[in-house]
Amino acid sequence: MSTLIQSRYPLIAFGLLVGIIAGIFFSVSQVLLTIALGGGPFDYLRVIASLVLGPDALSPTVSLPIAILVGVLTRLTLASVFGIVFVVILDAARQLHAAPLLLLVFGSVYGFGLWIVNFLVLAPAIAPQFAMVDQFWIGFFAHTFLYGTILGGCVAALRRTMLSTNDPNP
């Protein structure tokens, strides 16, 4: 294993963990938002599963258990990758040990950016089925606050436990 990867391993593991934690919260809240907006409890997971299974995941031709499993795994995989990227960006900008409130703001801005890139740029080109998702609640609100802010909060709450540091201002 290269020295660079070895030296980054704790950082990558930390990003993976906070990404999964925020991703679980994000997934549950998106299911609840979908229900609150009049959809079915598994509609959003079918939409997420359609990233892997194609648009057929939105129909009964793909069994509900398969759609749920693929949807959850896809959501958590994406949340993990996004968590790693967030932590690496914070580290590169020397903001990993910023004040907790600032980390919440950084997380919110990051979540907002994810919504812009994923929903407004990539989805129309590669996953038009995402146009059916409520762009305010499931899109903007959920990505910015129910993933991004939670991600920033997880970094603030867990950084002392997960990352050994000599930083005098943890």
Contact map, one row per residue, 1 for C-alpha under 8 A:
11101100000000000000000000000000000000000000000000000000000000000000000000000000000000000000000000000000000000000000000000000000000000000000000000000000000000000000000000
11111100000000000000000000000000000000000000000000000000000000000000000000000000000000000000000000000000000000000000000000000000000000000000000000000000000000000000000000
11111110000000000000000000000000000000000000000000000000000000000000000000000000000000000000000000000000000000000000000000000000000000000000000000000000000000000000000000
01111111000000000000000000000000000000000000000000000000000000000000000000000000000000000000000000000000000000000000000000000000000000000000000000000000000000000000000000
11111111100000000000000000000000000000000000000000000000000000000000000000000000000000000000000000000000000000000000000000000000000000000000000000000000000000000000000000
11111111100000000000000000000000000000000000000000000000000000000000000000000000000000000000000000000000000000000000000000000000000000000000000000000000000000000000000000
00111111110000000000000000000000000000000000000000000000000000000000000000000000000000000000000000000000000000000000000000000000000000000000000000000000000000000000000000
00011111111100000000000000000000000000000000000000000000000000000000000000000000000000000000000000000000000000000000000000000000000000000000000000000000000000000000000000
00001111111110000000000000000000000000000000000000000000000000000000000000000000000000000000000000000000000000000000000000000000000000000000000000000000000000000000000000
00000011111111000000000000000000000000000000000000000000000000000000000000000000000000000000000000000000000000000000000000000000000000000000000000000000000000000110000000
00000001111111100000000000000000000000000000000000000000000000000000000000000000000100110000000000000000000000000000000000000000000000000000000000000000000000000010000000
00000001111111110000000000000000000000000000000000000000000000000000000000000000000100110000000000000000000000000000000000000000000000000000000000000000000000000000000000
00000000111111111000000000000000000000000000000000000000000000000000000000000000000100000000000000000000000000000000000000000000000000000000000000000000000000000000000000
00000000011111111100000000000000000000000000000000000000000000000000000000000000000100100000000000000000000000000000000000000000000000000000000000000000000000100110000000
00000000001111111110000000000000000000000000000000000000000000000000000000000001101111110000000000000000000000000000000000000000000000000000000000000000000000000000000000
00000000000111111111000000000000000000000000000000000000000000000000000000000001101100000000000000000000000000000000000000000000000000000000000000000000000000000000000000
00000000000011111111100000000000000000000000000000000000000000000000000000000001001000000000000000000000000000000000000000000000000000000000000000000000000000000000000000
00000000000001111111110000000000000000000000000000000000000000000000000000000001001000000000000000000000000000000000000000000000000000000000000000000010011000000000000000
00000000000000111111111000000000000000000000000000000000000000000000000000010011111100000000000000000000000000000000000000000000000000000000000000000010000000000000000000
00000000000000011111111100000000000000000000000000000000000000000000000000011011001000000000000000000000000000000000000000000000000000000000000000000000000000000000000000
00000000000000001111111110000000000000000000000000000000000000000000000000000000000000000000000000000000000000000000000000000000000000000000000000000010010000000000000000
00000000000000000111111111000000000000000000000000000000000000000000000000000010000000000000000000000000000000000000000000000000000000000000000001110110010000000000000000
00000000000000000011111111100000000000000000000000000000000000000000000000110011000000000000000000000000000000000000000000000000000000000000000000100000000000000000000000
00000000000000000001111111110000000000000000000000000000000000000000000000010000000000000000000000000000000000000000000000000000000000000000000000000000000000000000000000
00000000000000000000111111111000000000000000000000000000000000000000000000000000000000000000000000000000000000000000000000000000000000000000000001100100000000000000000000
00000000000000000000011111111100000000000000000000000000000000000000000000000000000000000000000000000000000000000000000000000000000000000000011001100000000000000000000000
00000000000000000000001111111110000000000000000000000000000000000000000100100000000000000000000000000000000000000000000000000000000000000000000000000000000000000000000000
00000000000000000000000111111111000000000000000000000000000000000000000000000000000000000000000000000000000000000000000000000000000000000000000000000000000000000000000000
00000000000000000000000011111111100000000000000000000000000000000000000000000000000000000000000000000000000000000000000000000000000000000000010001000000000000000000000000
00000000000000000000000001111111110000000001000000000000000000000000000000000000000000000000000000000000000000000000000000000000000000000100010000000000000000000000000000
00000000000000000000000000111111111000001111100000000000000000000000000000000000000000000000000000000000000000000000000000000000000000000000000000000000000000000000000000
00000000000000000000000000011111111100001000000000000000000000000000000000000000000000000000000000000000000000000000000000000000000000000000000000000000000000000000000000
00000000000000000000000000001111111110000000000000000000000000000000000000000000000000000000000000000000000000000000000000000000000000001100000000000000000000000000000000
00000000000000000000000000000111111111111011000000000000000000000000000000000000000000000000000000000000000000000000000000000000000000000100000000000000000000000000000000
00000000000000000000000000000011111111111000000000000000000000000000000000000000000000000000000000000000000000000000000000000000000000000000000000000000000000000000000000
00000000000000000000000000000001111111100000000000000000000000000000000000000000000000000000000000000000000000000000000000000000000000000000000000000000000000000000000000
00000000000000000000000000000000111111100000000000000000000000000000000000000000000000000000000000000000000000000000000000000000000000000000000000000000000000000000000000
00000000000000000000000000000000011111110000000000000000000000000000000000000000000000000000000000000000000000000000000000000000000000000000000000000000000000000000000000
00000000000000000000000000000000011111111010000000000000000000000000000000000000000000000000000000000000000000000000000000000000000000000000000000000000000000000000000000
00000000000000000000000000000000011001111110000000000000000000000000000000000000000000000000000000000000000000000000000000000000000000000000000000000000000000000000000000
00000000000000000000000000000011011000111111000000000000000000000000000000000000000000000000000000000000000000000000000000000000000000000000000000000000000000000000000000
00000000000000000000000000000010000000011111110000000000000000000001000000000000000000000000000000000000000000000000000000000000000000000000000000000000000000000000000000
00000000000000000000000000000010010000111111111000000000010000000000000000000000000000000000000000000000000000000000000000000000000000000000000000000000000000000000000000
00000000000000000000000000000110010000001111111100000000000000000000000000000000000000000000000000000000000000000000000000000000000010000000000000000000000000000000000000
00000000000000000000000000000010000000000111111110000000000000000011001100000000000000000000000000000000000000000000000000000000000000000000000000000000000000000000000000
00000000000000000000000000000000000000000111111111000000110000000011001000000000000000000000000000000000000000000000000000000000000000000000000000000000000000000000000000
00000000000000000000000000000000000000000011111111100010110000000000001000000000000000000000000000000000000000000000000000000000110000000000000000000000000000000000000000
00000000000000000000000000000000000000000001111111110000000000000000011101100000000000000000000000000000000000000000000000000000000000000000000000000000000000000000000000
00000000000000000000000000000000000000000000111111111100100000000011011101000000000000000000000000000000000000000000000000000000000000000000000000000000000000000000000000
00000000000000000000000000000000000000000000011111111111110000000000001000000000000000000000000000000000000000000000000000000000000000000000000000000000000000000000000000
00000000000000000000000000000000000000000000001111111110000000000000000001000000000000000000000000000000000000000000000000000010000000000000000000000000000000000000000000
00000000000000000000000000000000000000000000000111111100000000000000010001000000000000000000000000000000000000000000000000000000000000000000000000000000000000000000000000
00000000000000000000000000000000000000000000000011111111100000000000000000000000000000000000000000000000000000000000000000000000000000000000000000000000000000000000000000
00000000000000000000000000000000000000000000000011111111100000000000000000000000000000000000000000000000000000000000000000000000000000000000000000000000000000000000000000
00000000000000000000000000000000000000000000001001101111111000000000000000000000000000000000000000000000000000000000000000000000100000000000000000000000000000000000000000
00000000000000000000000000000000000000000000000001001111111111000000000000000000000000000000000000000000000000000000000000000000000000000000000000000000000000000000000000
00000000000000000000000000000000000000000000011011001111111111000010000000000000000000000000000000000000000000000000000000000000000000000000000000000000000000000000000000
00000000000000000000000000000000000000000010011001000011111101000000000000000000000000000000000000000000000000000000000000000000000000000000000000000000000000000000000000
00000000000000000000000000000000000000000000000000000011111111000000000000000000000000000000000000000000000000000000000000000000000000000000000000000000000000000000000000
00000000000000000000000000000000000000000000000000000001111111110000000000000000000000000000000000000000000000000000000000000000000000000000000000000000000000000000000000
00000000000000000000000000000000000000000000000000000001101111100000000000000000000000000000000000000000000000000000000000000000000000000000000000000000000000000000000000
00000000000000000000000000000000000000000000000000000001111111110110000000000000000000000000000000000000000000000000000000000000000000000000000000000000000000000000000000
00000000000000000000000000000000000000000000000000000000000111111110000000000000000000000000000000000000000000000000000000000000000000000000000000000000000000000000000000
00000000000000000000000000000000000000000000000000000000000101111111000000000000000000000000000000000000000000000000000000000000000000000000000000000000000000000000000000
00000000000000000000000000000000000000000000000000000000000000111111100000000000000000000000000000000000000000000000000000000000000000000000000000000000000000000000000000
00000000000000000000000000000000000000000000000000000000000001111111110000000000000000000000000000000000000000000000000000000000000000000000000000000000000000000000000000
00000000000000000000000000000000000000000000110010000000100001111111111000000000000000000000000000000000000000000000000000000000000000000000000000000000000000000000000000
00000000000000000000000000000000000000000100110010000000000000011111111100000000000000000000000000000000000000000000000000000000000000000000000000000000000000000000000000
00000000000000000000000000000000000000000000000000000000000000001111111110000000000000000000000000000000000000000000000000000000000000000000000000000000000000000000000000
00000000000000000000000000000000000000000000000110010000000000000111111111000000000000000000000000000000000000000000000000000000000000000000000000000000000000000000000000
00000000000000000000000000000000000000000000111111000000000000000011111111100000000000000000000000000000000000000000000000000000000000000000000000000000000000000000000000
00000000000000000000000000100000000000000000100110000000000000000001111111110000000000000000000000000000000000000000000000000000000000000000000000000000000000000000000000
00000000000000000000000000000000000000000000000000000000000000000000111111111000000000000000000000000000000000000000000000000000000000000000000000000000000000000000000000
00000000000000000000000000000000000000000000000110110000000000000000011111111100000000000000000000000000000000000000000000000000000000000000000000000000000000000000000000
00000000000000000000001000100000000000000000000100000000000000000000001111111110000000000000000000000000000000000000000000000000000000000000000000000000000000000000000000
00000000000000000011001100000000000000000000000000000000000000000000000111111111000000000000000000000000000000000000000000000000000000000000000000000000000000000000000000
00000000000000000001000000000000000000000000000000000000000000000000000011111111100000000000000000000000000000000000000000000000000000000000000000000000000000000000000000
00000000000000000000000000000000000000000000000000000000000000000000000001111111110000000000000000000000000000000000000000000000000000000000000000000000000000000000000000
00000000000000000011011000000000000000000000000000000000000000000000000000111111111000000000000000000000000000000000000000000000000000000000000000000000000000000000000000
00000000000000111111001000000000000000000000000000000000000000000000000000011111111100000000000000000000000000000000000000000000000000000000000000000000000000000000000000
00000000000000110010000000000000000000000000000000000000000000000000000000001111111110000000000000000000000000000000000000000000000000000000000000000000000000000000000000
00000000000000000010000000000000000000000000000000000000000000000000000000000111111111000000000000000000000000000000000000000000000000000000000000000000000000000000000000
00000000000000111111000000000000000000000000000000000000000000000000000000000011111111100000000000000000000000000000000000000000000000000000000000000010000000000000000000
00000000001111110010000000000000000000000000000000000000000000000000000000000001111111110000000000000000000000000000000000000000000000000000000000000000000000000000000000
00000000000000100000000000000000000000000000000000000000000000000000000000000000111111111000000000000000000000000000000000000000000000000000000000000000000000000000000000
00000000000000100000000000000000000000000000000000000000000000000000000000000000011111111100000000000000001001000000000000000000000000000000000000000000000000000000000000
00000000001101100000000000000000000000000000000000000000000000000000000000000000001111111110000100000000000000000000000000000000000000000000000000000000001000000000000000
00000000001100100000000000000000000000000000000000000000000000000000000000000000000111111111000000000000000000000000000000000000000000000000000000000000000000000000000000
00000000000000000000000000000000000000000000000000000000000000000000000000000000000011111111100000000000000000000000000000000000000000000000000000000000000000000000000000
00000000000000000000000000000000000000000000000000000000000000000000000000000000000001111111111100000000000000000000000000000000000000000000000000000000000000000000000000
00000000000000000000000000000000000000000000000000000000000000000000000000000000000000111111111100000000000000000000000000000000000000000000000000000000000000000000000000
00000000000000000000000000000000000000000000000000000000000000000000000000000000000000011111111000000000000000000000000000000000000000000000000000000000000000000000000000
00000000000000000000000000000000000000000000000000000000000000000000000000000000000000001111111100000000000000000000000000000000000000000000000000000000000000000000000000
00000000000000000000000000000000000000000000000000000000000000000000000000000000000000000111111110000000000000000000000000000000000000000000000000000000000000000000000000
00000000000000000000000000000000000000000000000000000000000000000000000000000000000000000111111111000000000000000000000000000000000000000000000000000000000000000000000000
00000000000000000000000000000000000000000000000000000000000000000000000000000000000000100110111111000010000000000000000000000000000000000000000000000000001000000000000000
00000000000000000000000000000000000000000000000000000000000000000000000000000000000000000000011111100000000000000000000000000000000000000000000000000000000100100000001011
00000000000000000000000000000000000000000000000000000000000000000000000000000000000000000000001111110110000000000000000000000000000000000000000000000000000000000000000001
00000000000000000000000000000000000000000000000000000000000000000000000000000000000000000000000011111110000000000000000000000000000000000000000000000000000100000000000000
00000000000000000000000000000000000000000000000000000000000000000000000000000000000000000000000001111111000000000000000000000000000000000000000000000001100110000000000000
00000000000000000000000000000000000000000000000000000000000000000000000000000000000000000000000000111111100000000000000000000000000000000000000000000000000000000000000000
00000000000000000000000000000000000000000000000000000000000000000000000000000000000000000000000001111111110000000000000000000000000000000000000000000000000000000000000000
00000000000000000000000000000000000000000000000000000000000000000000000000000000000000000000000101111111111000000000000000000000000000000000000000000001101100000000000000
00000000000000000000000000000000000000000000000000000000000000000000000000000000000000000000000000011111111100000000000000000000000000000000000000011111100100000000000000
00000000000000000000000000000000000000000000000000000000000000000000000000000000000000000000000000001111111110000000000000000000000000000000000000001001000000000000000000
00000000000000000000000000000000000000000000000000000000000000000000000000000000000000000000000000000111111111000000000000000000000000000000000000011001000000000000000000
00000000000000000000000000000000000000000000000000000000000000000000000000000000000001000000000000000011111111100000000000000000000000000000000100111111100000000000000000
00000000000000000000000000000000000000000000000000000000000000000000000000000000000000000000000000000001111111110000000000000000000000000000000110111001000000000000000000
00000000000000000000000000000000000000000000000000000000000000000000000000000000000000000000000000000000111111111000000000000000000000000000000100010000000000000000000000
00000000000000000000000000000000000000000000000000000000000000000000000000000000000001000000000000000000011111111100000000000000000000000000000100010000000000000000000000
00000000000000000000000000000000000000000000000000000000000000000000000000000000000000000000000000000000001111111110000000000000000000000000001110111000000000000000000000
00000000000000000000000000000000000000000000000000000000000000000000000000000000000000000000000000000000000111111111000000000000000000000001001100010000000000000000000000
00000000000000000000000000000000000000000000000000000000000000000000000000000000000000000000000000000000000011111111100000000000000000000000000100000000000000000000000000
00000000000000000000000000000000000000000000000000000000000000000000000000000000000000000000000000000000000001111111111000000000000000000000001000000000000000000000000000
00000000000000000000000000000000000000000000000000000000000000000000000000000000000000000000000000000000000000111111111100000000000000000011001100000000000000000000000000
00000000000000000000000000000000000000000000000000000000000000000000000000000000000000000000000000000000000000011111111110000000000000000000000000000000000000000000000000
00000000000000000000000000000000000000000000000000000000000000000000000000000000000000000000000000000000000000001111111111000000000000000000000000000000000000000000000000
00000000000000000000000000000000000000000000000000000000000000000000000000000000000000000000000000000000000000000111111111100000000000000000000000000000000000000000000000
00000000000000000000000000000000000000000000000000000000000000000000000000000000000000000000000000000000000000000111111111110000010000000010000000000000000000000000000000
00000000000000000000000000000000000000000000000000000000000000000000000000000000000000000000000000000000000000000011111111110000000000000000000000000000000000000000000000
00000000000000000000000000000000000000000000000000000000000000000000000000000000000000000000000000000000000000000001111111111000000000000000000000000000000000000000000000
00000000000000000000000000000000000000000000000000000000000000000000000000000000000000000000000000000000000000000000111111111110000000000000000000000000000000000000000000
00000000000000000000000000000000000000000000000000000000000000000000000000000000000000000000000000000000000000000000011111111111111000000000000000000000000000000000000000
00000000000000000000000000000000000000000000000000000000000000000000000000000000000000000000000000000000000000000000001111111111011000000000000000000000000000000000000000
00000000000000000000000000000000000000000000000000000000000000000000000000000000000000000000000000000000000000000000000011111111000000000000000000000000000000000000000000
00000000000000000000000000000000000000000000000000000000000000000000000000000000000000000000000000000000000000000000000001111111000000000000000000000000000000000000000000
00000000000000000000000000000000000000000000000000100000000000000000000000000000000000000000000000000000000000000000000001111111110000000000000000000000000000000000000000
00000000000000000000000000000000000000000000000000000000000000000000000000000000000000000000000000000000000000000000000000111111111000000000000000000000000000000000000000
00000000000000000000000000000000000000000000001000000010000000000000000000000000000000000000000000000000000000000000000000100011111110000000000000000000000000000000000000
00000000000000000000000000000000000000000000001000000000000000000000000000000000000000000000000000000000000000000000001000110011111110000000000000000000000000000000000000
00000000000000000000000000000000000000000000000000000000000000000000000000000000000000000000000000000000000000000000000000110001111111100000000000000000000000000000000000
00000000000000000000000000000000000000000000000000000000000000000000000000000000000000000000000000000000000000000000000000000000111111000000000000000000000000000000000000
00000000000000000000000000000000000000000001000000000000000000000000000000000000000000000000000000000000000000000000000000000000111111100110000000000000000000000000000000
00000000000000000000000000000000000000000000000000000000000000000000000000000000000000000000000000000000000000000000000000000000001111111110000000000000000000000000000000
00000000000000000000000000000000000000000000000000000000000000000000000000000000000000000000000000000000000000000000000000000000001011111111000000000000000000000000000000
00000000000000000000000000000000000000000000000000000000000000000000000000000000000000000000000000000000000000000000000000000000000001111111100000000000000000000000000000
00000000000000000000000000000000100000000000000000000000000000000000000000000000000000000000000000000000000000000000000000000000000001111111110000000000000000000000000000
00000000000000000000000000000100110000000000000000000000000000000000000000000000000000000000000000000000000000000000000000000000000011111111111000000000000000000000000000
00000000000000000000000000000000000000000000000000000000000000000000000000000000000000000000000000000000000000000010001000000000000011111111111000000000000000000000000000
00000000000000000000000000000000000000000000000000000000000000000000000000000000000000000000000000000000000000010010000000000000000000111111111100000000000000000000000000
00000000000000000000000000000000000000000000000000000000000000000000000000000000000000000000000000000000000000000000000000000000000000011111111111000000000000000000000000
00000000000000000000000001001100000000000000000000000000000000000000000000000000000000000000000000000000000000000000000000000000000000001111111111100000000000000000000000
00000000000000000000000001000000000000000000000000000000000000000000000000000000000000000000000000000000000000110110000000000000000000000111111111110000000000000000000000
00000000000000000000000000000000000000000000000000000000000000000000000000000000000000000000000000000000001111111010000000000000000000000001111111111000000000000000000000
00000000000000000000000000000000000000000000000000000000000000000000000000000000000000000000000000000000000100100000000000000000000000000000111111111100000000000000000000
00000000000000000000010011001000000000000000000000000000000000000000000000000000000000000000000000000000000000000000000000000000000000000000111111111100000000000000000000
00000000000000000000011011000000000000000000000000000000000000000000000000000000000000000000000000000000001100100000000000000000000000000000011111111110000000000000000000
00000000000000000000010000000000000000000000000000000000000000000000000000000000000000000000000000000001011111110000000000000000000000000000001111111111000000000000000000
00000000000000000000000000000000000000000000000000000000000000000000000000000000000000000000000000000001111100100000000000000000000000000000000111111111100000000000000000
00000000000000000000010010000000000000000000000000000000000000000000000000000000000000000000000000000001001000000000000000000000000000000000000011111111110000000000000000
00000000000000000110110000000000000000000000000000000000000000000000000000000000001000000000000000000001001000000000000000000000000000000000000000111111111000000000000000
00000000000000000000000000000000000000000000000000000000000000000000000000000000000000000000000000010011111100000000000000000000000000000000000000011111111100000000000000
00000000000000000000000000000000000000000000000000000000000000000000000000000000000000000000000000010011001000000000000000000000000000000000000000001111111110000000000000
00000000000000000100110000000000000000000000000000000000000000000000000000000000000000000000000000000000000000000000000000000000000000000000000000000111111111100000000000
00000000000000000100000000000000000000000000000000000000000000000000000000000000000000100000000100000010000000000000000000000000000000000000000000000011111111100000000000
00000000000000000000000000000000000000000000000000000000000000000000000000000000000000000000000010110011000000000000000000000000000000000000000000000001111111100000000000
00000000000000000000000000000000000000000000000000000000000000000000000000000000000000000000000000010000000000000000000000000000000000000000000000000000111111110000000000
00000000000000000000000000000000000000000000000000000000000000000000000000000000000000000000000000000000000000000000000000000000000000000000000000000000011111111100000000
00000000000001000000000000000000000000000000000000000000000000000000000000000000000000000000000010000000000000000000000000000000000000000000000000000000011111111110000000
00000000000000000000000000000000000000000000000000000000000000000000000000000000000000000000000000000000000000000000000000000000000000000000000000000000000011111111100001
00000000000000000000000000000000000000000000000000000000000000000000000000000000000000000000000000000000000000000000000000000000000000000000000000000000000001111111000000
00000000010001000000000000000000000000000000000000000000000000000000000000000000000000000000000000000000000000000000000000000000000000000000000000000000000001111111000000
00000000011001000000000000000000000000000000000000000000000000000000000000000000000000000000000000000000000000000000000000000000000000000000000000000000000000111111100000
00000000000000000000000000000000000000000000000000000000000000000000000000000000000000000000000000000000000000000000000000000000000000000000000000000000000000011111110000
00000000000000000000000000000000000000000000000000000000000000000000000000000000000000000000000000000000000000000000000000000000000000000000000000000000000000010011111001
00000000000000000000000000000000000000000000000000000000000000000000000000000000000000000000000000000000000000000000000000000000000000000000000000000000000000000001111100
00000000000000000000000000000000000000000000000000000000000000000000000000000000000000000000000010000000000000000000000000000000000000000000000000000000000000000000111111
00000000000000000000000000000000000000000000000000000000000000000000000000000000000000000000000000000000000000000000000000000000000000000000000000000000000000000000011111
00000000000000000000000000000000000000000000000000000000000000000000000000000000000000000000000010000000000000000000000000000000000000000000000000000000000000000000001111
00000000000000000000000000000000000000000000000000000000000000000000000000000000000000000000000011000000000000000000000000000000000000000000000000000000000000010000101111
